Amino acid sequence: MNPWQIVREGYNPAEAADNGNRFLIGNGFMGIRGTLEEYRLENQVAINLAGVYDRAKNQTWREPVNAPNGLYASLENVGNIISHTQALDIRYGIHTRETMYTHAFLKISRFASMAEPNVIYQQIIVEPKNSPITLVCGIDADVWDINGPHLMDMHSEGGEVLKVSATTYEQNIPISTSETCNKPHDELRTMGHSIYRVFHIKEPFVLDRVITINAAPVFSTYESGLKPHKNTWETLWKNSQVKIIGDENAQLSLNYSMYHLHCIAPRHGDNVSIAARGLSGQVYKGAVFWDTEIFLMPFFTLTEPALARKLIHYRIHGLAGAYAKAKEYGFDGAFFPWESQDGGTEGCTDFNIVDVFTNRPVRTFFRDKQIHISGDMVYALCQYMDWTGDEKLWQDGGRTLTEACAKFYLSRAYQRVHRDTLEFTDVVGPDEYHERVDNNAFTNRMAAYTLEKAGMKHTVRKPRINNGIIEQFDGYFALEDISLDIVRSRLKHPKEYWGTQSGVAFATQIIKQADVMALVNLFPSEFSDEDVKKNWLYYEPRTEHGSSLSACMYALGACRFGRADLAYPFFLKSARADLDGGGKSWAGNVYIGGTHPAAAGGAYMIATQGFGGLRLNGNQPQLNPCLPESITALTFPFMFQGKPMEAHITREKHSIIS
């Protein structure tokens, strides 16, 4: 098994959506779905741009913008497909397809340059068999949009350089795709605003194409662009690779997860973060959720601290939006967006689900009741500072952010006359199947943590505990306690949403994702291994795992009480979320497909914090490993307070080398 290669044999158009995620390439500035070159918008082709948002005419939701597709290429008069292979080199981010037709062989390779953020390189190899072949390649201007169209005033140019230009509908942001190549074309062909080069091929043919997005055209070759691209990837892997001995499947799966994290990291600019679906398209409006701070920050903090600082600074820069949101609801301080878009504006609406039975929008409470989001920001900031020693960030906006979030919680808190503790009523915790609950344990702890870090001496009510089990929220234990299978059997439609007050899970103890388990993992020093075990055994059978964020928390918990055998399946579930495909693509009638960066980040957390047992003890990193039976050794580099370190773990011993 090659730990750096993903391969799929056979041609199956029904796999276009999953393969678009599975074979994604990107460089932080843009993400290119792993669709075939001859595919068009109906196959969800997209070159998705980071941090560029638009609201189309007569649309409620803003979403990220897809650029005209400069990678389009197809053969004419080639007959039927005899064999087909699609592959991804995850060490260097190179996508390759090879197709044998009746009358020709086609190989196309492409990569989004890690050295030149605006540039994509593509190489097309055509070998005719017995008869001339026609190659058509150029810029497809029919852009796939979920809630579009977003590109207005489109026009195309042909010649030595092909170019399609447009502006966004809402803010007139210029968007352009240019293409150059190393051979003269035989003719130009246009279809609407799309423009293509046509080559009539009689003998083996190699064409290098360079596509630039929102930048001047580049005249170069595939090979000249490949070397600096590979060098950049080598540096990234040197600083981050987790080496697993004894389990090839685990190694490949983790490499794949980390590949995706590197692909979507916004190294190219300031005030840009990572969306919940990365750069795989317009799903979830391209918004930044708490996923980034809780599930992605550990990876970047330990392997690329400068980038982690950027992710925190994105939130500091977005304080104006958080202030505005708090004011909108009548509160003080900073209430961060549940779905953050450019400038820290809130992209979430009050109606995020469409009822599958009535086709009417359903009121949800993600926007206004998931108040743990502000505490998540403070948690990520402080964890970053603990690991990096970057105290300057506290002065560069960290203190302001923390105090603003604390003020929000104080203005949002509720205090009974006969009690001296603060309570948080009418909230939604990580478990989104139960809305408008009181004193969600995770939410209360995040609020208390924020007040502590801001130096505010207020006591937040702690959760109720029954026989060692933390009650997820007030009244949770009184809900119907039935099995997951029974709740699933109550569904009347395959796309039916389980949450909201009419959902099948709402009146039961069945939860969407890790909630209490997230709490015990994020605050490990406050809970004994036995506490974690009791809560794991109670909540895991009651968890639907309807979110890709869930599995890693249960894996981390299982490692705490020495059950790597329980953690390992959850590790694979996280690491292979996009590799295996087939995850949830719908919430009601809303499409939620795409890649799962939080699962990828979770896989890294399991490997390093779970199997490796890496955590801070006081002001020093320590290891408390819990290796699965299949893994005999584990090695990984990490940064601690500006110093490169490396963890070495076997069954017999473990150490940290600086």
C-alpha positions in Angstrom: 0.0 0.0 0.0 1.4 3.4 -1.0 0.8 5.7 1.9 0.8 8.7 -0.4 -1.5 7.6 -3.2 -5.3 7.5 -3.6 -6.5 5.6 -6.6 -10.0 4.7 -8.0 -10.3 2.3 -10.9 -13.3 2.3 -13.3 -15.5 5.0 -14.7 -18.7 5.7 -12.8 -20.4 9.1 -13.4 -22.6 8.5 -10.2 -19.4 9.0 -8.2 -18.8 12.5 -9.5 -19.9 14.3 -6.3 -17.9 12.0 -3.9 -14.9 12.1 -6.2 -15.1 15.9 -6.3 -14.4 15.8 -2.6 -12.1 12.8 -2.6 -9.7 14.1 -5.2 -9.8 17.8 -4.2 -6.6 19.8 -4.8 -5.9 23.3 -3.4 -3.4 25.8 -2.1 -5.4 27.9 0.4 -6.2 30.6 -2.2 -8.5 28.2 -4.1 -9.8 24.7 -4.0 -10.4 22.7 -7.2 -12.9 19.9 -6.9 -11.7 16.5 -8.1 -14.0 16.3 -11.1 -12.9 15.1 -14.5 -11.8 17.7 -17.1 -14.7 17.1 -19.5 -17.3 17.6 -16.7 -19.4 20.7 -16.5 -21.5 22.4 -13.9 -24.1 19.6 -13.6 -21.2 17.5 -12.2 -20.4 20.1 -9.5 -17.2 21.3 -11.1 -15.8 24.2 -9.1 -12.7 26.3 -8.6 -13.7 27.7 -5.2 -12.2 31.0 -4.0 -11.3 31.6 -0.4 -12.8 34.6 1.3 -14.7 35.9 -1.7 -18.5 36.1 -1.0 -21.5 37.2 -2.9 -25.3 37.4 -2.7 -26.9 36.8 -6.0 -30.0 38.6 -7.1 -33.2 37.5 -5.3 -31.2 35.1 -3.0 -31.3 35.1 0.8 -27.9 33.5 1.4 -24.5 34.8 0.6 -22.0 32.1 -0.5 -18.4 31.9 -1.8 -17.7 32.5 -5.4 -16.6 29.9 -7.9 -14.3 31.1 -10.8 -14.8 30.2 -14.5 -13.2 26.7 -15.0 -10.0 27.1 -16.9 -9.2 23.3 -16.6 -11.8 22.2 -19.1 -10.5 19.6 -21.6 -12.2 16.9 -23.7 -11.5 14.6 -26.7 -13.8 14.2 -29.6 -14.2 11.1 -31.8 -12.5 8.7 -29.4 -15.1 6.0 -29.1 -15.9 4.2 -25.8 -14.1 4.1 -22.5 -12.1 0.9 -22.2 -10.4 1.7 -18.8 -10.2 4.6 -16.5 -8.1 5.5 -13.4 -8.3 8.6 -11.2 -5.5 9.2 -8.7 -4.3 11.7 -6.2 -0.7 12.1 -5.0 -1.2 13.4 -1.5 2.4 14.1 -0.8 2.5 16.8 -3.5 -1.1 17.5 -4.3 -1.1 16.3 -7.9 -4.3 15.0 -9.5 -4.0 12.6 -12.4 -6.5 10.8 -14.6 -5.7 8.2 -17.2 -8.4 7.0 -19.7 -8.1 4.5 -22.4 -10.6 5.0 -25.2 -11.3 2.9 -28.3 -9.2 5.4 -30.4 -6.9 7.2 -28.0 -5.2 7.2 -24.6 -5.6 10.3 -22.5 -3.6 11.4 -19.4 -4.1 14.7 -17.6 -2.2 15.9 -14.6 -2.8 19.1 -12.6 -1.8 20.9 -9.4 -2.7 24.1 -7.7 0.7 25.6 -7.1 1.7 25.9 -3.4 4.4 28.3 -4.5 2.2 30.6 -6.7 -1.2 30.9 -5.0 -3.1 32.2 -8.1 -1.7 29.6 -10.5 -2.8 26.1 -11.7 -0.7 23.9 -13.9 -2.1 21.3 -16.2 -0.5 18.8 -18.6 -2.4 16.9 -21.2 -1.0 13.9 -23.0 -2.9 12.4 -25.9 -1.9 9.3 -27.9 -4.1 8.7 -30.9 -4.7 5.1 -32.1 -5.1 4.7 -35.9 -7.2 7.8 -36.5 -6.9 11.6 -35.9 -8.3 13.0 -32.6 -9.6 16.4 -31.7 -8.7 18.0 -28.3 -10.9 20.8 -27.1 -9.6 22.7 -24.0 -10.1 26.1 -22.6 -12.3 28.1 -20.1 -15.8 26.9 -19.3 -17.8 30.0 -18.3 -20.9 28.1 -17.1 -20.1 28.2 -13.4 -21.8 25.9 -10.9 -23.6 27.8 -8.2 -25.9 26.6 -5.4 -27.6 30.0 -4.9 -26.3 32.0 -8.0 -25.5 33.2 -10.5 -22.8 35.4 -8.9 -20.8 36.5 -12.0 -22.2 39.4 -14.0 -20.9 41.4 -17.0 -19.0 38.4 -18.2 -16.9 38.6 -21.4 -14.2 36.5 -23.0 -11.1 37.1 -25.0 -9.2 34.7 -27.3 -5.7 34.6 -28.8 -2.3 33.8 -27.3 -4.0 34.2 -23.9 -7.6 33.0 -23.3 -9.5 35.0 -20.7 -12.9 35.1 -19.1 -13.6 38.1 -16.9 -16.6 39.1 -14.8 -17.6 40.9 -11.6 -19.7 39.7 -8.7 -23.3 40.8 -8.4 -23.3 42.2 -4.9 -20.0 44.1 -4.6 -18.6 44.2 -8.1 -15.5 42.2 -7.2 -13.5 41.4 -10.3 -13.1 37.7 -11.1 -11.0 36.5 -14.0 -9.6 33.2 -15.3 -6.7 33.3 -17.8 -5.0 30.5 -19.7 -1.8 30.1 -21.7 -0.3 27.1 -23.3 2.9 26.0 -25.0 1.5 25.1 -28.4 -0.4 27.1 -31.1 -4.0 26.0 -31.5 -5.6 25.1 -34.8 -8.7 27.1 -34.2 -10.8 28.8 -31.5 -14.3 27.7 -30.5 -16.8 29.7 -28.4 -20.0 28.7 -26.7 -21.6 31.7 -25.0 -18.9 33.2 -22.9 -16.9 30.0 -22.8 -13.8 29.9 -25.1 -11.8 26.9 -26.2 -8.7 26.0 -28.1 -9.0 23.2 -30.7 -6.2 20.9 -31.6 -6.4 18.3 -34.4 -4.0 15.5 -33.3 -2.5 12.8 -35.5 0.5 11.7 -33.4 1.5 11.7 -29.6 0.9 15.1 -28.2 1.8 16.9 -25.0 0.2 20.2 -24.0 1.2 22.3 -21.0 -1.4 24.7 -19.8 -1.1 27.4 -17.1 -4.3 28.8 -15.6 -4.3 31.9 -13.5 -7.1 33.1 -11.3 -7.4 36.8 -10.6 -3.9 37.5 -11.7 -1.8 38.3 -14.8 -1.3 35.4 -17.2 1.7 33.2 -16.7 3.8 31.8 -19.6 5.5 28.7 -18.3 5.7 24.9 -18.5 4.3 22.2 -16.3 7.8 21.0 -15.2 9.0 24.5 -14.3 6.1 25.0 -12.0 6.4 21.6 -10.5 9.7 22.0 -8.7 8.9 24.9 -6.4 5.5 23.4 -5.8 7.0 20.2 -4.6 9.6 22.0 -2.5 6.9 23.8 -0.6 5.0 20.5 0.1 8.3 19.0 1.3 8.6 21.7 3.9 5.0 21.3 5.0 5.4 17.6 5.5 8.8 17.9 7.3 7.1 20.1 9.9 3.9 18.0 10.3 4.1 14.4 9.3 2.9 11.8 11.8 4.8 8.6 11.2 2.8 5.5 12.1 4.7 2.1 12.3 2.8 -1.2 11.9 -0.5 0.0 10.3 -0.4 1.0 6.7 -4.1 1.8 6.5 -3.8 4.2 9.5 -0.8 5.9 7.9 -2.5 6.4 4.6 -5.7 7.7 6.2 -3.9 10.2 8.4 -1.7 11.4 5.6 -4.9 12.0 3.6 -6.5 14.0 6.4 -3.4 16.2 6.9 -3.1 16.7 3.1 -6.6 18.2 3.1 -5.7 20.5 6.0 -2.6 21.8 4.2 -4.7 22.3 1.0 -7.1 24.7 2.6 -4.8 26.7 4.9 -5.0 30.4 4.0 -1.3 31.2 3.8 -1.9 33.7 1.0 -3.6 36.6 2.8 -4.8 38.2 6.0 -8.2 38.2 7.6 -9.1 34.9 5.9 -9.9 31.7 7.8 -11.1 28.1 7.0 -14.7 27.4 6.1 -16.5 24.4 7.5 -16.4 22.6 4.2 -12.9 23.9 3.3 -12.6 24.9 -0.3 -14.8 22.1 -1.7 -17.6 24.4 -2.8 -20.4 26.7 -1.6 -21.9 24.4 1.0 -22.7 26.0 4.4 -22.3 29.3 2.6 -18.5 29.0 2.7 -18.8 30.1 6.3 -16.3 29.7 9.1 -17.8 27.8 12.1 -16.4 26.8 15.5 -14.9 23.9 13.7 -11.8 26.0 12.9 -11.1 27.0 16.5 -11.8 23.7 18.2 -10.9 21.1 15.6 -8.4 22.7 13.3 -6.4 25.0 15.5 -4.5 22.1 17.3 -3.0 21.0 14.0 -1.9 24.4 13.0 -0.8 25.5 16.4 1.5 22.5 16.7 2.8 22.4 13.1 2.5 26.0 11.7 2.1 28.5 14.5 2.3 31.5 12.2 -0.8 30.3 10.4 -2.6 29.5 13.6 -2.0 33.1 14.7 -3.6 34.2 11.4 -6.7 32.2 12.2 -7.0 33.9 15.6 -6.4 37.3 14.0 -9.3 36.6 11.7 -11.6 36.6 14.7 -9.9 39.7 16.2 -10.4 41.4 12.9 -14.0 40.3 13.0 -14.9 41.8 16.4 -16.9 44.5 14.7 -19.3 41.9 13.4 -19.4 40.2 16.8 -20.2 43.6 18.5 -22.9 44.2 15.9 -24.5 40.8 16.5 -24.6 41.2 20.2 -26.2 44.6 19.9 -28.7 43.2 17.5 -30.0 40.9 20.2 -29.8 43.5 23.0 -26.6 42.3 24.6 -23.2 43.9 25.4 -19.8 42.7 24.2 -19.0 40.3 21.4 -21.4 37.6 20.2 -19.5 35.9 17.4 -21.2 34.7 14.2 -22.3 31.1 14.1 -21.5 31.2 10.3 -18.8 33.9 9.8 -18.2 35.3 6.4 -15.9 38.2 5.2 -15.3 40.8 7.8 -16.8 38.6 10.5 -20.3 39.2 9.3 -23.0 36.7 10.3 -24.0 34.4 7.4 -26.5 32.3 9.3 -30.2 33.0 8.9 -33.1 32.1 11.2 -34.3 29.5 8.7 -31.6 27.0 7.8 -33.7 23.9 7.2 -36.5 23.2 4.7 -39.2 20.7 5.9 -39.2 17.7 3.5 -43.0 17.2 4.0 -44.2 20.8 3.5 -41.3 22.3 1.6 -41.4 25.3 3.9 -38.5 26.8 5.7 -38.2 25.8 9.4 -37.2 28.2 12.1 -33.9 27.0 13.6 -31.9 28.5 16.5 -28.3 28.1 15.4 -27.8 31.9 14.8 -29.2 33.2 18.1 -28.9 30.4 20.6 -25.5 28.8 20.1 -23.8 31.2 22.4 -20.9 28.8 23.1 -19.3 30.2 19.9 -17.8 33.2 21.8 -16.3 31.0 24.4 -14.8 28.8 21.7 -12.9 31.8 20.4 -11.4 32.5 23.8 -10.6 28.9 24.3 -8.7 28.7 21.0 -6.8 32.0 21.7 -5.7 30.8 25.1 -4.7 27.3 23.9 -2.7 28.9 21.2 -0.9 31.2 23.6 -0.2 28.3 26.1 1.5 26.2 23.3 3.3 29.0 21.5 4.1 31.4 24.3 3.0 34.2 22.0 2.0 36.7 24.7 2.2 39.5 22.2 -1.1 38.4 20.7 -2.8 39.2 24.0 -1.8 42.8 23.5 -2.6 42.7 19.7 -6.2 42.1 20.3 -6.4 38.9 22.4 -7.3 40.8 25.6 -9.9 42.9 23.8 -11.5 39.8 22.3 -11.6 37.9 25.7 -13.0 40.9 27.6 -15.6 41.5 24.9 -16.8 37.9 25.0 -16.9 38.0 28.8 -19.1 41.1 28.7 -21.4 39.3 26.3 -21.8 36.4 28.7 -22.5 38.7 31.6 -25.2 40.5 29.7 -26.6 37.2 28.5 -26.6 35.4 31.9 -29.6 34.8 34.1 -29.4 34.8 37.9 -32.2 33.6 40.2 -32.9 35.8 43.2 -32.2 33.0 45.7 -28.9 31.8 44.0 -25.6 33.4 43.5 -24.6 31.5 40.4 -25.0 32.6 36.8 -27.2 30.4 34.5 -27.5 30.4 30.7 -31.0 29.5 29.6 -32.5 29.1 26.1 -29.4 27.9 24.4 -28.2 25.3 21.9 -25.1 23.3 22.7 -23.0 21.2 20.3 -25.9 18.7 20.1 -28.1 20.6 17.7 -31.0 18.1 17.9 -32.0 19.7 21.3 -32.7 23.4 20.8 -33.6 26.0 23.4 -32.4 24.1 26.5 -31.2 25.5 29.8 -27.7 25.2 31.3 -26.1 23.1 28.6 -23.0 21.8 30.4 -20.6 22.6 27.5 -22.0 26.1 27.1 -21.8 26.9 30.8 -18.2 25.8 31.0 -17.2 27.8 28.0 -18.8 30.9 29.5 -17.1 30.3 32.9 -13.7 29.8 31.1 -14.2 33.1 29.3 -15.0 35.0 32.5 -11.9 33.4 34.2 -9.6 34.4 31.4 -11.0 37.9 31.5 -10.4 38.1 35.2 -14.1 38.5 36.1 -15.0 36.8 39.4 -18.4 35.3 38.7 -19.6 31.7 39.3 -21.4 29.9 36.6 -23.7 27.1 37.6 -22.1 23.7 37.2 -24.0 20.8 35.6 -26.0 18.2 37.6 -24.3 14.9 38.0 -26.1 11.6 38.6 -24.0 8.5 39.5 -21.0 10.2 37.8 -22.9 11.1 34.6 -22.9 14.8 33.7 -26.4 15.9 32.6 -26.1 17.4 29.2 -28.6 20.1 30.0 -31.4 20.7 32.6 -34.0 18.0 32.1 -32.0 15.8 29.8 -32.3 12.7 32.0 -36.1 13.1 32.0 -36.3 12.7 28.2 -37.4 9.4 26.6 -34.5 7.0 26.9 -34.7 4.8 23.9 -32.3 3.3 21.4 -30.9 4.9 18.3 -32.6 2.2 16.1 -36.0 3.0 17.5 -35.6 6.7 16.8 -34.3 6.0 13.3 -37.4 3.8 12.7 -39.6 6.8 13.3 -38.3 8.6 10.3 -40.8 9.0 7.5 -38.5 10.4 4.9 -34.7 9.7 4.2 -33.9 13.4 4.3 -35.9 14.3 7.3 -34.0 16.5 9.9 -33.9 14.9 13.3 -33.7 18.2 15.2 -36.2 21.1 15.9 -39.1 20.6 18.2 -40.9 18.4 15.7 -37.9 16.2 14.9 -37.7 12.5 15.9 -34.8 13.1 18.3 -36.0 16.2 20.1 -38.0 14.5 22.9 -35.5 11.7 23.4 -32.0 11.3 24.8 -30.6 10.6 21.3 -28.1 13.4 20.5 -26.5 14.5 17.2 -22.9 14.6 18.3 -20.4 14.7 21.1 -21.5 17.4 23.7 -20.6 16.2 27.2 -17.7 14.3 25.6 -16.5 17.5 24.0 -16.6 19.1 27.4 -14.5 16.5 29.2 -11.9 16.4 26.4 -11.4 20.2 26.2 -10.9 20.4 29.9 -9.0 17.2 30.7 -7.5 18.3 34.0 -11.0 18.7 35.5 -12.2 15.1 34.9 -10.6 11.9 36.0 -10.2 8.9 33.7 -13.1 7.2 35.5 -15.3 10.3 34.9 -14.5 10.2 31.3 -15.2 6.4 31.1 -18.6 6.7 32.8 -19.8 9.5 30.5 -18.4 7.8 27.4 -20.3 4.6 28.1 -23.5 6.5 28.8 -23.5 9.0 25.9 -21.9 7.1 23.0 -24.8 4.6 22.6 -27.1 7.6 22.6 -25.2 9.5 19.9 -26.2 9.4 16.3 -22.9 10.9 15.1 -24.8 13.0 12.7 -21.8 15.4 12.5 -18.3 14.7 11.3 -17.2 16.6 14.5 -18.4 13.8 16.7 -16.1 10.8 16.2 -12.9 12.4 17.3 -14.2 13.4 20.6 -15.3 9.8 21.4 -11.9 8.6 20.3 -10.1 11.0 22.5 -12.3 10.0 25.4 -11.7 6.3 24.9 -7.9 6.9 24.9 -8.3 8.6 28.3 -9.5 5.4 29.9 -7.1 3.2 28.1 -9.4 1.7 25.4 -7.6 2.3 22.2 -9.7 -0.5 20.7 -12.8 1.7 21.1 -10.9 4.7 19.8 -9.5 3.2 16.7 -12.8 2.8 14.7 -13.6 6.4 15.4 -10.1 7.4 14.3 -10.7 5.8 10.9 -14.2 7.3 10.7 -12.6 10.7 11.1 -9.5 10.2 9.0 -11.4 8.6 6.1 -14.5 10.8 6.1 -13.8 12.1 2.6 -11.8 9.1 1.4 -14.7 6.7 1.9 -17.4 9.2 1.1 -21.1 8.5 1.6 -21.5 10.8 4.5 -24.6 13.0 5.1 -25.3 15.2 2.1 -28.6 16.6 3.2 -30.2 18.4 6.2 -33.8 18.5 5.2 -33.8 19.7 1.7 -30.5 21.7 2.1 -27.4 20.2 0.5 -24.6 19.9 2.9 -22.1 17.8 0.9 -18.4 18.6 0.6 -15.2 17.9 2.4 -14.9 17.6 6.2 -11.9 19.6 7.5 -13.0 19.2 11.1 -12.9 15.4 10.8 -9.4 15.7 9.3 -8.3 17.9 12.1 -10.0 15.5 14.5 -7.9 12.6 13.1 -4.8 14.6 13.8 -6.0 15.2 17.4 -6.6 11.5 17.9 -3.2 10.5 16.6 -1.3 13.1 18.7 -3.4 13.7 21.7 -5.2 10.3 21.9 -2.8 7.7 20.7 0.2 9.9 21.5 -1.3 11.3 24.7 0.3 14.8 24.1 -0.9 17.5 26.4 0.4 20.3 28.6 1.1 19.5 32.2 1.6 22.9 33.8 3.9 24.6 31.4 5.5 21.6 29.8 4.4 19.1 27.1 4.0 15.5 28.3 3.0 12.2 26.7 0.6 9.6 28.1 0.2 7.2 25.1 -2.6 4.8 24.3 -1.5 2.9 21.2 -4.0 0.7 19.3 -2.9 -2.9 18.9 -2.1 -2.4 15.2 0.3 0.5 15.8 3.7 -0.4 17.2 5.3 3.1 17.1 4.4 6.7 16.6 6.6 9.7 15.8 5.6 13.3 15.1 7.2 16.8 15.2 5.5 19.7 16.9 6.3 23.2 18.0 6.3 24.3 21.6 6.9 28.0 22.5 9.0 28.6 19.5 11.1 25.4 19.8 10.8 22.4 17.4 10.3 19.1 19.3 9.6 15.5 18.3 7.6 12.9 20.1 8.8 9.3 20.0 6.4 6.6 21.2 6.7 2.8 21.3 5.0 0.2 23.5 8.0 0.1 25.8 8.9 3.8 26.1 8.1 7.3 25.1 10.0 10.6 25.0 10.0 14.1 23.7 13.2 15.3 22.0 13.9 19.0 21.6 
